[in-house]
Amino acid sequence: MSVWLTIGLAGLLTFLTRLSFIYLLGRVRMPDWFMAALRYVPVAVLSAIIVPETVTWRGAPDLSWRNPQIWAALAAILVALRVKSVLLIIGAGMAVLLLAQWLLGLV
């Protein structure tokens, strides 16, 4: 099977999966427990993306104080607890990441 056929089939399958939820949402009554569980999907997806990237440094798990990504994540969490501006949270995380890398001699 060619690469383009594989990419096309994967794209079609992804499209049909998303379309099924959009199409069925107004036509089928979902159970209340299912609708309540859907509220946690964005948090779970973001956590699944962010946490492995935060605790990994240079391709290996690193939970030590020498991992600048952990410092940046902690700073972003602390800023997020005080303000609701996504730009400020991202900016604080990036600033602390650069500062931590510089202080640890990693850049």
N, C-alpha and C positions, 0 to 999 in steps of 0.2 A: 504494500500500500504506500502511495507516495506521501510525502510530507504535507503537501497542499490538501490532499484529500483528508488526511487526519485533522489538520487545522480546521478545514471546513466543517467536518462532522462534529468536532468539539464545539465550534462556534454555534452550529445549529442546535446541538443538544443543550447548550447553555441558554440559548434564546428560548427554546421551547419550555425549559424548566421555569424560567422567569415568567414567560407568558402564561403558563398554567396558573400560577399564583395570581397574576393580575386578572386573568379571565374568570377564575373561579371565585375571587374574593366577594363579588357582589351577588353571585348566584347560589353559592352554597353556604349554609350556616355552619360556621366552625364552632366547636365546643368552647365554652368560656375558659376552660383550663388551657386550651391551645392558644387562644388569643392572649391570655395573660402571660404565657410562656414566650410569645413572640416579642414582648417588651424587652426581654433580656438578650435578644439576638445581637443587636449592635454592640453592647458591652462585651459579650463573649467573643465576637469576631475581632474587635479592636484589641482585647486582651491577648488573644491568640497570635496576633501580629506583633504587638509591642513587647510583651514579656520575654519571649525567646531572644529577640534582638537586643534587649536591655541587659540580660544576664550573660550574653555571649560576647567575648572580646577576643578578637583575632582568631575567630573560628573555633574557639573552645569555651565551654562554660567557665565563667569566672565570677565568683561572688565575693571577691576580695575588695578591699578599699582602693586598690589600684585600677579598678574598672571605672573609667570616667563616665560611662553611660549610666551607671547606677547613681552617681552624684547628680547627673543631669535630670534623671527621672525623679529623684527625690526633690530636687528644686522645683521641677514642673508641678509635682503634686502639691507642694507647699504653696506655690503661687496660685494653683487652681482652687485651693481651699479658701483663698482670700479674695480673688477676683473672678469674674466670669468671662473675661476677654480671652478668646482662643489665641489671638495674636500675642498678647502678653505672656501667656503660658508657653507658647512655642518659643518666643524670643528669650524668655528666662531659661528654658531648657537648653537652647542652643548656646547662649552666653556661658552658662555653667559648664557645658560640655567643652567648649573651647578653652575656658579658663582651667578646668581640671586637666585637660590634655597638656596645656602649657606648663602648669605647676608640676605635673608628674613627669615632664620631659618626654612626652609621647609624640610631640609634633616638632 
